[in-house]
Amino acid sequence: MNRYDHYKWAVAWAGADFDQIENLEKNIIKIDKIIIGIHFYQTHPDFIKKFYKHEHVKFILKPSGIFHPKIYLFENSSDDWSVIIGSHNFTNSAFNSNSEVSILLTSKDITDNEFKRDIDNYILKSWDQSESINEDELINYCDVFAKQMNNLRNLSRKTKKSIHKDVLLLEIIKMSWDEYYLQVKQNEHHERIKLLDTAHNLYIKYKSFNSISLLDRKGISGFYDNNKDIDGFNWFAFGSMKGAGYFKGEIIKSNPHISDALDYIPIIGDINRNDFMKFAKKYIKSINNSKNPIATATRLLTMKRPDYFFCFNSKNRKDLTKAFEIKESLNLNEYWDFVLEKIYASDWWNDTSLKTNIELKTFNYRVAFIDNLYFEEF
């Protein structure tokens, strides 16, 4: 920063209160283009307050996908430049406590002009996608940032015994509703809504699971006789339970204890941990104390209350356990504390903005669509 006269950066997140922030302020005249992302409210409001009025500092407000680069270009002339590329965001933790790796390349290392052109073009492209932040947007960002951090700190205290020690770092928890909605609008989105509509309407009409016809209970349970029903949607859009032999047998026999377990979960209104734990205890007994019936249980829960539950199965288990930093052997009794409570603290789950049509329908089924983010085709 001291050696070069021009800075061109594209960085996912920026923090506050560390030495290089002060250095940047001292060298503010050297800024040619700095682009900072604000995904998941990771960029600290104090950074924005310091630089949002600077005409050469802009922010990625509405990215396509996640804006995630860490590129720091320093330049005196076309023949005298350096670039740092790696994992460091412009944050205190990246520079002082995290384990990070970056590489320094200079005009002495690389004589091929194409490399430098690529760096310049990427920064220019990012600049074209970025925007300035006005006073009202800054105030709104600060309000949401404070709310988000408070929710996550409360959640972190609740889950301090969890395998995941720092809930604040879970990307899915930091998403806004707009960011979440953007990502779930794929992977048979409309077909999945048809499925959830059908299951929800069946529960509304018949109240209890065993009052529903056997054919429809098979569909809800994920082992419908055919891939598609008469309306043409795919009952297996959230995974298949065809391989769960014992479970299939109990559904076909109309095991009353499965239906009784589901009665602990109300069809409308709030659901609390006590409701879920009553369900879990009853459900495990209902299928002969199966050691870990999380796949079949979450299938049934999701079909009844897709605003509170999602299917946890072999199609998404690998990526989900990475996203939530939990063990792959997560069992049903751990599902609420290790996963669901984190979701219920998220900004996207608690969003109150006005929604219409398909967006409102997606919001009403919002937790079920976590499967859209982590569904893995084999």
Secondary structure in CASP SS format (residue, H / E / C, confidence):
PFRMAT SS
TARGET T0000
AUTHOR 0000-0000-0000
METHOD secondary structure of the structure
MODEL  1
M C 1.00
N C 1.00
R C 1.00
Y C 1.00
D C 1.00
H E 1.00
Y E 1.00
K E 1.00
W E 1.00
A E 1.00
V E 1.00
A C 1.00
W C 1.00
A E 1.00
G C 1.00
A C 1.00
D C 1.00
F C 1.00
D H 1.00
Q H 1.00
I H 1.00
E H 1.00
N H 1.00
L H 1.00
E H 1.00
K H 1.00
N C 1.00
I H 1.00
I H 1.00
K H 1.00
I E 1.00
D E 1.00
K E 1.00
I E 1.00
I E 1.00
I E 1.00
G E 1.00
I C 1.00
H H 1.00
F H 1.00
Y H 1.00
Q C 1.00
T C 1.00
H C 1.00
P H 1.00
D H 1.00
F H 1.00
I H 1.00
K H 1.00
K H 1.00
F H 1.00
Y C 1.00
K C 1.00
H C 1.00
E C 1.00
H C 1.00
V E 1.00
K E 1.00
F E 1.00
I E 1.00
L C 1.00
K C 1.00
P C 1.00
S C 1.00
G C 1.00
I C 1.00
F C 1.00
H C 1.00
P C 1.00
K E 1.00
I E 1.00
Y E 1.00
L E 1.00
F E 1.00
E E 1.00
N E 1.00
S E 1.00
S C 1.00
D C 1.00
D E 1.00
W E 1.00
S E 1.00
V E 1.00
I E 1.00
I E 1.00
G E 1.00
S C 1.00
H C 1.00
N C 1.00
F E 1.00
T C 1.00
N H 1.00
S H 1.00
A H 1.00
F H 1.00
N H 1.00
S C 1.00
N C 1.00
S C 1.00
E C 1.00
V C 1.00
S E 1.00
I E 1.00
L E 1.00
L E 1.00
T E 1.00
S C 1.00
K C 1.00
D C 1.00
I C 1.00
T C 1.00
D C 1.00
N H 1.00
E H 1.00
F H 1.00
K H 1.00
R H 1.00
D H 1.00
I H 1.00
D H 1.00
N H 1.00
Y H 1.00
I H 1.00
L H 1.00
K H 1.00
S H 1.00
W H 1.00
D H 1.00
Q H 1.00
S C 1.00
E E 1.00
S C 1.00
I C 1.00
N C 1.00
E H 1.00
D H 1.00
E H 1.00
L H 1.00
I H 1.00
N H 1.00
Y H 1.00
C H 1.00
D H 1.00
V H 1.00
F H 1.00
A H 1.00
K H 1.00
Q H 1.00
M H 1.00
N H 1.00
N H 1.00
L H 1.00
R H 1.00
N H 1.00
L H 1.00
S H 1.00
R H 1.00
K H 1.00
T C 1.00
K C 1.00
K C 1.00
S C 1.00
I C 1.00
H C 1.00
K C 1.00
D C 1.00
V H 1.00
L H 1.00
L H 1.00
L C 1.00
E H 1.00
I H 1.00
I H 1.00
K H 1.00
M C 1.00
S C 1.00
W H 1.00
D H 1.00
E H 1.00
Y H 1.00
Y H 1.00
L H 1.00
Q H 1.00
V H 1.00
K C 1.00
Q C 1.00
N C 1.00
E C 1.00
H H 1.00
H H 1.00
E H 1.00
R H 1.00
I H 1.00
K H 1.00
L H 1.00
L H 1.00
D H 1.00
T H 1.00
A H 1.00
H H 1.00
N H 1.00
L H 1.00
Y H 1.00
I H 1.00
K H 1.00
Y H 1.00
K C 1.00
S C 1.00
F H 1.00
N H 1.00
S H 1.00
I C 1.00
S C 1.00
L H 1.00
L H 1.00
D H 1.00
R H 1.00
K H 1.00
G H 1.00
I H 1.00
S H 1.00
G C 1.00
F C 1.00
Y C 1.00
D C 1.00
N C 1.00
N C 1.00
K E 1.00
D C 1.00
I C 1.00
D C 1.00
G C 1.00
F C 1.00
N E 1.00
W C 1.00
F C 1.00
A C 1.00
F C 1.00
G C 1.00
S C 1.00
M C 1.00
K C 1.00
G C 1.00
A C 1.00
G H 1.00
Y H 1.00
F H 1.00
K H 1.00
G H 1.00
E H 1.00
I H 1.00
I H 1.00
K C 1.00
S C 1.00
N C 1.00
P H 1.00
H H 1.00
I H 1.00
S H 1.00
D H 1.00
A H 1.00
L H 1.00
D C 1.00
Y C 1.00
I C 1.00
P C 1.00
I C 1.00
I C 1.00
G C 1.00
D C 1.00
I C 1.00
N C 1.00
R H 1.00
N H 1.00
D H 1.00
F H 1.00
M H 1.00
K H 1.00
F H 1.00
A H 1.00
K H 1.00
K H 1.00
Y H 1.00
I H 1.00
K H 1.00
S H 1.00
I C 1.00
N C 1.00
N C 1.00
S C 1.00
K C 1.00
N C 1.00
P C 1.00
I H 1.00
A H 1.00
T H 1.00
A H 1.00
T H 1.00
R H 1.00
L H 1.00
L H 1.00
T H 1.00
M H 1.00
K H 1.00
R C 1.00
P C 1.00
D C 1.00
Y C 1.00
F C 1.00
F C 1.00
C C 1.00
F C 1.00
N C 1.00
S C 1.00
K C 1.00
N C 1.00
R H 1.00
K H 1.00
D H 1.00
L H 1.00
T H 1.00
K H 1.00
A H 1.00
F C 1.00
E C 1.00
I C 1.00
K C 1.00
E C 1.00
S C 1.00
L C 1.00
N C 1.00
L H 1.00
N H 1.00
E H 1.00
Y H 1.00
W H 1.00
D H 1.00
F H 1.00
V H 1.00
L H 1.00
E H 1.00
K H 1.00
I H 1.00
Y H 1.00
A C 1.00
S C 1.00
D C 1.00
W C 1.00
W C 1.00
N C 1.00
D C 1.00
T C 1.00
S C 1.00
L C 1.00
K C 1.00
T C 1.00
N H 1.00
I H 1.00
E H 1.00
L H 1.00
K H 1.00
T H 1.00
F H 1.00
N H 1.00
Y C 1.00
R C 1.00
V C 1.00
A C 1.00
F C 1.00
I H 1.00
D H 1.00
N H 1.00
L H 1.00
Y H 1.00
F C 1.00
E C 1.00
E C 1.00
F C 1.00
END
